[in-house]
Amino acid sequence: MHKSIARIIGGAIFVTLLCSGVAFAADLSASDAQKVVLKTDQIVFIEVGDSVEFNLKMPTSFGGGLDGTWPLYFWPTYPGHGDGTPTCSLAFWTNCQYGATVRVQPDIEVFDEGSGGTISLSQLFYAPRADNPQLSADGDDPDAPWRPFSDECQYTDVAESDGPGPVRADQDYEFQWQADDQAFDGSAVPTLTYTVTANNQP
């Protein structure tokens, strides 16, 4: 804000401007300070792909299954593994100091057709895509980095970060087909819920 004072001296009018924060001499200075306060909440965010399908009605190959080499292993039919698409695209972000952990929990323990036939969810295996997992050999147990999902509806830790920032943690799945598995029509659809939780300590 500018203020002025008019004075009459000897018939002449002198106007003096009074300005806040303005110096009238070259060797003077004036300053003030402004504080800036920033507040943000702890935030976590997660994005997971749509759905995964194993269509074994017309398998491209039985491998050694017909001569007694079981179990058999299959990549998902959708999304197609050969086109470079991860089975499950997974990305999460947090601004928490110690990062976050992603856990997955199934809503049911088995694929159940209601006729006494069940397939355990532990026959579904996952691995970080960054580890370049290879399809398990028929007749063998899966090796690392493959891990089975829990068949007891329990949480399984699948990814974590140790500080703030975005993380891509894409997953690949494989299915273990055992010799005594009954036919299923796809109506039993378990849901895998991915949850990201902030870490409270390192």
N, C-alpha and C positions, 0 to 999 in steps of 0.2 A: 504494500500500500504506500502510495506517495502522499506526503503532506507538504504544504507550502506556507511560508510566512512572508507577507509583503510588508516592506518598510519604506517609508519616504524619508530620504536624507537629501537635504539641499535641493529640493525640487525633483530629484530623480527617484525612481522606484526601483528598489532592489528586491529580488525574489530569492529566498533561500529554500531549497528543496531538502526535506528531511526524509531519507529513504531507509527503511529497515534493512540491515545487512549490507549496506553499501558503504565502502570506504571512500573518503574524499582526498586521500593522499596516497601517492604511489608506494610508500613504504609501510602502509597499513594493510591488514587483511582481516577478513571476518569469515567465520565458518560455523556450521551447526552440524549435528549428527542425526541420522535417521536409522532406527533399529528395524530390522526385517526379521520377523518370526515365522518359521515354517513348521507346520504340524501335519503329519500324515499318519494314517492308521497302518497297522501291519496288514498286508494284502497277500493273498495267494490266489492263483488262477490256474486252471487246468483245461486242456482241450484233448479229447480222445476221438479216435476214428469211429465210424458208424457201426458196421457189423462184419462178422467173419462167418464164412460158410465152408463146411467140409462136405462135399457131395460125393459120397462113395458108392452111389448106385451104379455108376459105370466107371469103376477105377481104371485108369490107363494101364496099370500093371499090378499084378499080385506079387511081384518079386518072387521070393522063394516060398510064398505062403502055401501053395498047393502041395508042396512036398514036405510040409511039416515045419517050415521055418517061420515061426511066429514069435513076437508080434510084428505087424507091419506098420510102417510109418508113412504119413502123408502130409504134404503141404496143404494149406487151405486152397479150395477151389476159387474162392473170392475173399479178398482181392488176390489176383494172381501173383504168385511169388516171383515168377520169372521176369516180370516187367519192371522190377526194381522197386515196386511198391511194398512198403512194410505191411505185415499182417495187421498191426495195430499202430497207427500213428499216435504218438503221445508227446505232448509238449506241456511244460508248466513253467510258471514264473512266480517269484516272490521277492519282496523287498525286505524280508526278515534277515536279521544279522547272521543267523546260523543256518540259513537255507531252509529246505523243506524236504519232506519224505512223501513219496507216493506209495499208497497201498491199494491192493485190489482185493475185493471180497465177492464171492459168488452168492447169488440169492438162493440157489439150491445146490445140493451135494452131488446129484447125479442127473444124467439124462434118463428120464423115466417115462416109458410109454404106457404105464398103467396096467400092463399085462404081466407083471412080474419080471420083466426084463429091464435091466438097468445097465448103464455105462457110467463108470465113476468119472467124476470131473478130474481126478488125478491122472487120467489118461490124456489130458490136454496139457501140453508142455509149452513153456514160454522161454524166451532168451532175449537179451538185449541185441537189437539189430547191429549195434556198433561192434559186437563181438563176432560178427559174420558167422552165425551158426549154420552148420550143415545138417541136412536131413539125416536122422539117425539111421544106422544100418539095420535092415530087417533081421529079426532074431536076437538083437542085442538090447541092452538097457541103454537109455540115453546118457551120454556123457556131458560134462560141462561144456558149454554154459547152459545147457537145457535144465530147467527145473519144473516139476509138476505144480499145477495149481492145487490148492488145498481141497480135499474132498470132505472137509468138516465145516465148511462155511466160515472159515477163519480168514483173517487178514493175511495177505502175503506181501511183504515189501518188495517192490519191483524197481524203484529208482529213488535217488536222493541227490540233493545238492548241499554244499557246505557254506553257502553264502548267497547274497542277493543276486538276482539276474535271471535271464531266461535259460531254460534247459530243454534240449530235445532228447527224448529217451524212447525212441521208437522200439517196438517189440515185434518179434516173430513168433508164430505158433506152429507147432506140429501136433498131429493127433496119432495116438498109439492105438491101432486096431488089434484087438486080441482075438484069438481063435474062437472063443465061446461067446463073443458079443452077438446079441440078437439084432434082427433088422429093426431099424427105426425110420419113421417117416418124416422126421424133422419138426414134429409138433412140440417136442420137449425142448424148450429154448432157455437155457440159463442166461442170466444177465450178470456180467462182471462189472462191478461198480468200482471205478478208480477214484480214490480220494487223496487230495494233497493236503498235508498238515504242516504247519510251521514248526520248525525245530526250536525248542526252548533253550538248548544248550549245545555246545559243539559235539 
